[in-house]
Structure formats: C-alpha cells, structure tokens
Amino acid sequence: MTTASSSNPAAPAFDRLLLTGAAGGLGRVLRPRLKRLCRVLRASDIAAMEPAGEGEEVVVAPLEDAAAVHALVAGVQAIVHLGGVSVEGPFEPILQANIVGVHNLYEAARKHGARRIVFASSNHVTGFYRQDEVVRPSDPMRPDGHYGLSKAFGENLSRFYFDRYGLETVCLRIGSSFPEPKDRRMLATWLSYDDLERLVVASLMAPVVGHSVVYGLSDNTTRWWDNTSAAHIGFRAQDSSEPFRAAAEARQPRIDLADPAAVFQGGGFVTKGPYEN
Ligand code: 15L
C-alpha cells in the first residue's frame, strides 16, 4: 500500500472509504469527487493508478485473490465497487473478476464490518428488454451476455448479504456514463459524470437503503427505465442528453430494425459472442 498523509479537515461522513476500479474510466472520474466524503480514500485496482495524494491510499489488489481483498477491505466503513471487467467478453476473466471477485468483496465486507456497498451493476442485467419497453428495477432480469450475467450474480449476492447479514447495498444499473452520448441509444442510456457523482453520493449518504436497485441515467427525455421505486435514495439527475440529440441523430441518420443492437436495450452487447471458452 502506498499512503500519503491523512486528513480531510471538515468532518467527513466516512473515516475510510474504499473505491475499487479506481484506474478505470469511471474510477478516474469519481476518485477526486469522493474525497470530500471521507478522511481517507483508499483507491484500488489491478492497473496502474495515480500515486496517493493527500488523504489517499493506493492499493493494488486482484479481486479474485481472497487474501488480498480481505486486506483491502479491512478498516473501511463503505465501499464503492467499480472493479472488475466492465464490458462483454469471454467467460473466464469475467468469472474471476466479477463473480469470484464480488464474492470475495462481500465476504471481506461482512467479516470486517463494512456498513454499505455501492455496487456498480449495469443496464446489461436487463439488456434483452426491447427499446420500446420501460423497465422497473423489480422486473425480471434479462442479461445480455456474460458481463450482464455476472452483474445479475452480484445483485443477487448483495441481496443475500443484506437478507442474511444486514449489509446494505445500492445496486447501480449504470447506463452509459461518458462525457457525452455517442449514438442514438445513448440518448436514452446516458448518465453524465456530474449525475454519476450525484447518484453515488446519494447512495452513500441516504440514511437507510437496505438492498436497493436503481438505474443510472440522466434526466433524459427518451427513457427506458423507471426509477420510481428508488425515490428513497434521493437522487435527482440534473443533466439531460437532449442537447446532444441533433448531433447523435446526424451521426446515425437511419435505424436498421433488422439489427438486434437497434431493437434491444443492451445495444451492441446483445450480438457479442459466442466465445470459445
Ligand atoms: C456498461 O455496463 C459498460 O461498462 C460501458 O462500457 C458501456 O458499454 C455501457 O454499459 C453501455 O451500455 O453503454
């Protein structure tokens, strides 16, 4: 572990907060934005990260290594879990990082008494709903590949850890969190970085969450997901994909309804594979 000296002066909500996946796209966005919530932010990944700054610790830990994950989780009150494989692909790496890895994380959290986990699930848990349907978090899962299946496992695992051990989780079914929506699909699925921060902070700070599931999207005009059941988290999106509509439609003037990627909510993920392992 590399450490830079402690202290976030204004009474923070958490003494130590763990951010896994800190080297990834969203990890790099959230790392500086979560520091205000904690005295020490422990940032973890398997890839190279920025060195520890003031009030930070940096830990390299593979999620499939149970001993490393136990050491990683010791002493933290809450976890923002972004770590693991974040795209569709062959089963074995997803099995290790996302399935074995999330089990290691929850076991460690239970053992060390962490209070809450914000679990980066994904819209790909329900990717095989059609784009003309509106889905609620309580609707049956329809994963669109190995990645979506692994996130479905994580959601069920976290439900078990709440029912059995009282460990709270907010599962964030994140849509498409990028600087701007890249295509027509993302007009519905886009989550701005500022709204991502609002969603994660609300999930960490809401007084009681039990086991909650919420879709991560901005205040988009086109929407496929109904978050009414997650109002208790207190997340209010403030951005919208609408200002990007004209550009997205110009980039993609025609929709090919023979293409499953244009029919199903999971987009291009629904046609990936099969893989040979
Ligand atoms: C995800 O879950 C991925 O992590 C991200 O890279 C995007 O592909 C996103 O879904 C999406 O559906 O756009």
Residues whose N, C-alpha, C, O or C-beta is under 5 A from the ligand:
A	BS01	15L	S86 V87 S122 I174 G175 S176
